[in-house]
Amino acid sequence: MVRLSDLHEAEAEHLQARADAMPRIEPGEWITPKPLSESTVAIVSTAGLHLRSDAPFTLGALDYRVIPGDTDWRDVVLSHVSTNFDRSAFQQDPNISFPMNRLQEMAEAGEIGAVSPRHYSFMGAMPNPALFEDTGTEVGKMLAADAVDVVLLVPV
Amino acid sequence: MACTSISLIREQSEAVGPTRALWVPFALGRPLGSAEDPEFQKQVMRQAFDLLDTATEPTIADYDGPMPEEAGPGEWACPLNLGPVVDDTLTGRLLAEVGRLKTWSAQTRAARGRTLFGVSGAQPDRVDDVARALASIADAESITELPRSDSAGDIEWAFDMPLLVRHLADDLRTFYHEAIAAQPGSVAPNHDALNDWIFGGTALGDTLQAVADRLTRADDPMANLVRGLLIPEGRYQGGSAF
């Protein structure tokens, strides 16, 4: 379980220090989406995922990778630099961190309107989220171009 | 568009103040809780999606549902006999251990139809070269030169040194995890149990410790950074990464 108290003391202190230094995001206009059953949903991940043909993430990466909605899991790898999270679960089932198939099932069941044709992965692991403003804006524009109504943000 | 999110570290979410976040008490690397359990994952997702209707201001809600089943330290033991070896050098031990795991790892890759192995640039059939490359770093003169060997000369490594070290380790850990996954057993080991196994006397664990020591001796900021990314916190005999 990820309560900081359950982690190794040094790691817990490090993550708490990161939290203490994180700037608060000022909320923009509050958006209430249309019903989920009518919404197109996309995933944005910080798991450092990409296609095998893509350049891997490097230290301090602020960029992102596109994960097409019809991607075969055989073509996906994970190059996140941190060793402090469990990768065996993603090896076992990629949906545990990137629930692309789960969204497809929910669309087929009518729980969501549609699945975005494109999803995105950053690497995260940066103490200052403000550094992601430019690439985050880029991804936002591409999500809007795909008429995405709801974004599910998933950490790792 | 509206966002809703999963939160793994509540303290960080509280600091940032996302529009909607569902804090889950799952391990890092398991944001939707339970692998190969679609209904479990969807009930987590539904709780996050529910915030789209219920939240009217930045909100962090706590997950309210079952906990995933996983085997922790003491609840799981590696059933594989990694046994004694003839060549007790670090490279010899690692290659022997990799050799014992190959059949199992291949079995998992065949069953899953995929693998995460390859981030270093090597293909799964080159696992021996990955092992040699990693072990060679433990007593390498330079930690900035790419590992060289006659057998690995054609591998196009995906990273420069020393960051390549990080991903050689990852590919080998993927290989080891795949081998474990092929073993019969009702519940997969969690992160702590896997780390207890790897760093509890396997040749891979010993190799990672030796490589981390070499990176520390380099007394170089980049090497030190890579060293901190190589071994999970609390497992390096030389001290904390932070």
HADDOCK unambig.tbl for C-alpha pairs under 7 A between the chains (distance, minus, plus):
assign (segid A and resid 1 and name CA) (segid B and resid 25 and name CA) 4.84 0.50 0.50
assign (segid A and resid 1 and name CA) (segid B and resid 26 and name CA) 4.42 0.50 0.50
assign (segid A and resid 1 and name CA) (segid B and resid 27 and name CA) 4.62 0.50 0.50
assign (segid A and resid 2 and name CA) (segid B and resid 8 and name CA) 6.29 0.50 0.50
assign (segid A and resid 2 and name CA) (segid B and resid 9 and name CA) 6.42 0.50 0.50
assign (segid A and resid 2 and name CA) (segid B and resid 25 and name CA) 5.32 0.50 0.50
assign (segid A and resid 2 and name CA) (segid B and resid 26 and name CA) 5.56 0.50 0.50
assign (segid A and resid 2 and name CA) (segid B and resid 27 and name CA) 5.07 0.50 0.50
assign (segid A and resid 2 and name CA) (segid B and resid 28 and name CA) 6.46 0.50 0.50
assign (segid A and resid 3 and name CA) (segid B and resid 9 and name CA) 6.91 0.50 0.50
assign (segid A and resid 3 and name CA) (segid B and resid 25 and name CA) 6.65 0.50 0.50
assign (segid A and resid 8 and name CA) (segid B and resid 233 and name CA) 6.76 0.50 0.50
assign (segid A and resid 8 and name CA) (segid B and resid 234 and name CA) 6.16 0.50 0.50
assign (segid A and resid 10 and name CA) (segid B and resid 240 and name CA) 6.72 0.50 0.50
assign (segid A and resid 10 and name CA) (segid B and resid 242 and name CA) 6.83 0.50 0.50
assign (segid A and resid 11 and name CA) (segid B and resid 233 and name CA) 6.25 0.50 0.50
assign (segid A and resid 14 and name CA) (segid B and resid 242 and name CA) 6.68 0.50 0.50
assign (segid A and resid 16 and name CA) (segid B and resid 11 and name CA) 6.88 0.50 0.50
assign (segid A and resid 19 and name CA) (segid B and resid 11 and name CA) 6.02 0.50 0.50
assign (segid A and resid 19 and name CA) (segid B and resid 12 and name CA) 4.42 0.50 0.50
assign (segid A and resid 19 and name CA) (segid B and resid 15 and name CA) 5.92 0.50 0.50
assign (segid A and resid 20 and name CA) (segid B and resid 15 and name CA) 6.90 0.50 0.50
assign (segid A and resid 22 and name CA) (segid B and resid 15 and name CA) 6.12 0.50 0.50
assign (segid A and resid 22 and name CA) (segid B and resid 16 and name CA) 6.29 0.50 0.50
assign (segid A and resid 23 and name CA) (segid B and resid 15 and name CA) 6.92 0.50 0.50
assign (segid A and resid 23 and name CA) (segid B and resid 16 and name CA) 6.04 0.50 0.50
assign (segid A and resid 24 and name CA) (segid B and resid 15 and name CA) 5.84 0.50 0.50
assign (segid A and resid 24 and name CA) (segid B and resid 16 and name CA) 4.23 0.50 0.50
assign (segid A and resid 24 and name CA) (segid B and resid 17 and name CA) 5.98 0.50 0.50
assign (segid A and resid 25 and name CA) (segid B and resid 16 and name CA) 5.55 0.50 0.50
assign (segid A and resid 25 and name CA) (segid B and resid 17 and name CA) 6.11 0.50 0.50
assign (segid A and resid 31 and name CA) (segid B and resid 1 and name CA) 6.76 0.50 0.50
assign (segid A and resid 31 and name CA) (segid B and resid 2 and name CA) 5.66 0.50 0.50
assign (segid A and resid 32 and name CA) (segid B and resid 2 and name CA) 6.62 0.50 0.50
assign (segid A and resid 32 and name CA) (segid B and resid 52 and name CA) 6.75 0.50 0.50
assign (segid A and resid 33 and name CA) (segid B and resid 1 and name CA) 6.80 0.50 0.50
assign (segid A and resid 33 and name CA) (segid B and resid 2 and name CA) 6.00 0.50 0.50
assign (segid A and resid 73 and name CA) (segid B and resid 114 and name CA) 6.90 0.50 0.50
assign (segid A and resid 74 and name CA) (segid B and resid 113 and name CA) 6.98 0.50 0.50
assign (segid A and resid 74 and name CA) (segid B and resid 114 and name CA) 4.65 0.50 0.50
assign (segid A and resid 74 and name CA) (segid B and resid 115 and name CA) 6.65 0.50 0.50
assign (segid A and resid 77 and name CA) (segid B and resid 116 and name CA) 5.26 0.50 0.50
assign (segid A and resid 77 and name CA) (segid B and resid 119 and name CA) 6.72 0.50 0.50
assign (segid A and resid 78 and name CA) (segid B and resid 116 and name CA) 6.90 0.50 0.50
assign (segid A and resid 79 and name CA) (segid B and resid 119 and name CA) 6.31 0.50 0.50
assign (segid A and resid 81 and name CA) (segid B and resid 229 and name CA) 6.53 0.50 0.50
assign (segid A and resid 82 and name CA) (segid B and resid 229 and name CA) 5.65 0.50 0.50
assign (segid A and resid 83 and name CA) (segid B and resid 229 and name CA) 5.71 0.50 0.50
assign (segid A and resid 83 and name CA) (segid B and resid 230 and name CA) 6.35 0.50 0.50
assign (segid A and resid 83 and name CA) (segid B and resid 231 and name CA) 6.42 0.50 0.50
assign (segid A and resid 83 and name CA) (segid B and resid 232 and name CA) 5.45 0.50 0.50
assign (segid A and resid 84 and name CA) (segid B and resid 232 and name CA) 5.11 0.50 0.50
assign (segid A and resid 84 and name CA) (segid B and resid 233 and name CA) 6.70 0.50 0.50
assign (segid A and resid 85 and name CA) (segid B and resid 28 and name CA) 4.76 0.50 0.50
assign (segid A and resid 85 and name CA) (segid B and resid 29 and name CA) 4.85 0.50 0.50
assign (segid A and resid 86 and name CA) (segid B and resid 28 and name CA) 6.15 0.50 0.50
assign (segid A and resid 86 and name CA) (segid B and resid 29 and name CA) 4.60 0.50 0.50
assign (segid A and resid 86 and name CA) (segid B and resid 191 and name CA) 5.19 0.50 0.50
assign (segid A and resid 87 and name CA) (segid B and resid 29 and name CA) 6.02 0.50 0.50
assign (segid A and resid 88 and name CA) (segid B and resid 177 and name CA) 6.21 0.50 0.50
assign (segid A and resid 89 and name CA) (segid B and resid 29 and name CA) 6.99 0.50 0.50
assign (segid A and resid 89 and name CA) (segid B and resid 30 and name CA) 6.62 0.50 0.50
assign (segid A and resid 89 and name CA) (segid B and resid 35 and name CA) 5.96 0.50 0.50
assign (segid A and resid 91 and name CA) (segid B and resid 115 and name CA) 6.93 0.50 0.50
assign (segid A and resid 91 and name CA) (segid B and resid 116 and name CA) 6.52 0.50 0.50
assign (segid A and resid 92 and name CA) (segid B and resid 35 and name CA) 6.58 0.50 0.50
assign (segid A and resid 93 and name CA) (segid B and resid 35 and name CA) 5.35 0.50 0.50
assign (segid A and resid 93 and name CA) (segid B and resid 36 and name CA) 5.62 0.50 0.50
assign (segid A and resid 96 and name CA) (segid B and resid 30 and name CA) 5.89 0.50 0.50
assign (segid A and resid 96 and name CA) (segid B and resid 31 and name CA) 6.42 0.50 0.50
assign (segid A and resid 96 and name CA) (segid B and resid 32 and name CA) 5.07 0.50 0.50
assign (segid A and resid 96 and name CA) (segid B and resid 33 and name CA) 6.70 0.50 0.50
assign (segid A and resid 96 and name CA) (segid B and resid 34 and name CA) 6.66 0.50 0.50
assign (segid A and resid 96 and name CA) (segid B and resid 35 and name CA) 5.59 0.50 0.50
assign (segid A and resid 97 and name CA) (segid B and resid 29 and name CA) 6.99 0.50 0.50
assign (segid A and resid 97 and name CA) (segid B and resid 30 and name CA) 6.30 0.50 0.50
assign (segid A and resid 97 and name CA) (segid B and resid 31 and name CA) 5.81 0.50 0.50
assign (segid A and resid 97 and name CA) (segid B and resid 32 and name CA) 6.41 0.50 0.50
assign (segid A and resid 102 and name CA) (segid B and resid 38 and name CA) 6.72 0.50 0.50
assign (segid A and resid 102 and name CA) (segid B and resid 42 and name CA) 6.62 0.50 0.50
assign (segid A and resid 148 and name CA) (segid B and resid 1 and name CA) 6.62 0.50 0.50
assign (segid A and resid 149 and name CA) (segid B and resid 1 and name CA) 4.63 0.50 0.50
assign (segid A and resid 149 and name CA) (segid B and resid 2 and name CA) 6.27 0.50 0.50
assign (segid A and resid 150 and name CA) (segid B and resid 1 and name CA) 5.56 0.50 0.50
assign (segid A and resid 150 and name CA) (segid B and resid 2 and name CA) 4.91 0.50 0.50
assign (segid A and resid 150 and name CA) (segid B and resid 3 and name CA) 5.63 0.50 0.50
assign (segid A and resid 151 and name CA) (segid B and resid 2 and name CA) 6.29 0.50 0.50
assign (segid A and resid 151 and name CA) (segid B and resid 3 and name CA) 4.70 0.50 0.50
assign (segid A and resid 151 and name CA) (segid B and resid 4 and name CA) 6.36 0.50 0.50
assign (segid A and resid 152 and name CA) (segid B and resid 3 and name CA) 6.02 0.50 0.50
assign (segid A and resid 152 and name CA) (segid B and resid 4 and name CA) 5.25 0.50 0.50
assign (segid A and resid 152 and name CA) (segid B and resid 5 and name CA) 5.42 0.50 0.50
assign (segid A and resid 153 and name CA) (segid B and resid 4 and name CA) 6.22 0.50 0.50
assign (segid A and resid 153 and name CA) (segid B and resid 5 and name CA) 4.38 0.50 0.50
assign (segid A and resid 153 and name CA) (segid B and resid 6 and name CA) 6.34 0.50 0.50
assign (segid A and resid 154 and name CA) (segid B and resid 5 and name CA) 5.93 0.50 0.50
assign (segid A and resid 154 and name CA) (segid B and resid 6 and name CA) 5.35 0.50 0.50
assign (segid A and resid 154 and name CA) (segid B and resid 31 and name CA) 6.99 0.50 0.50
assign (segid A and resid 155 and name CA) (segid B and resid 6 and name CA) 6.63 0.50 0.50
assign (segid A and resid 155 and name CA) (segid B and resid 7 and name CA) 6.90 0.50 0.50
assign (segid A and resid 155 and name CA) (segid B and resid 8 and name CA) 6.97 0.50 0.50
assign (segid A and resid 155 and name CA) (segid B and resid 31 and name CA) 6.63 0.50 0.50
assign (segid A and resid 156 and name CA) (segid B and resid 28 and name CA) 5.76 0.50 0.50
assign (segid A and resid 156 and name CA) (segid B and resid 29 and name CA) 4.62 0.50 0.50
assign (segid A and resid 156 and name CA) (segid B and resid 30 and name CA) 6.66 0.50 0.50
assign (segid A and resid 156 and name CA) (segid B and resid 31 and name CA) 6.08 0.50 0.50
